[in-house]
Every structure is written in C-alpha cells, then in structure tokens.
Amino acid sequence: MNTDGWICSVLDRASAQLLALEYLGVHPTELRVSSPVYRSFLRLRHRELTDGNPLLVLGTPVTEDPRLTADAFLLRP
C-alpha cells in the first residue's frame, strides 16, 4: 500500500467532513485514526513532536484508535 496515497485519502475525507461540520457550527475536539494512520502521522510530524508540540492534523488533536480499519477515521465533537 502506498503510504502517501492512502494518507492523502484519509486527509481529503477528514478535511471535507471537518469543513461540513464547521459550516454547521460544530468544531470537533478530536480526530481518531487507525493505528497505521497514527504511526504515519507520527513519522510525518516527528520534528514537531520532538520539539514538544502536540500531534495536530487539520488543526485537530489526533488520537490512535486501534479498533478502526486502516483508512477509517472518526471526528469527535
């Protein structure tokens, strides 16, 4: 599986859902992602995390949810 391709797919779908929720006045407090996506985010954001910054993606805190399938995500309001 091409990491760039499926991570981009997750980000595209999550950003579309975030935008739709924002339009409704809802601002999610958490983006829950599968373990493979979470590990990819950790690799991609290694420098920021090493500097002590929280893991944020699309302006939303990210947490790992091992129950989710590889490309699934949940937004928690």
C-alpha angles and dihedrals in degrees: 000000000000105000094206092052099050095039089053089050092052091047093048093051094043093049091050090051092046090052092050091050092047089054087057091049094253118132113190117222097205141030110207115200138176121268094257092051091046092052090049091051089050090053093045094048097037095123095050092046092049088054089057099257119141121250104264125168121182086357092299129110111251127218132180119246110185090192091070122092118246099275099026125109139176130209115212115207 
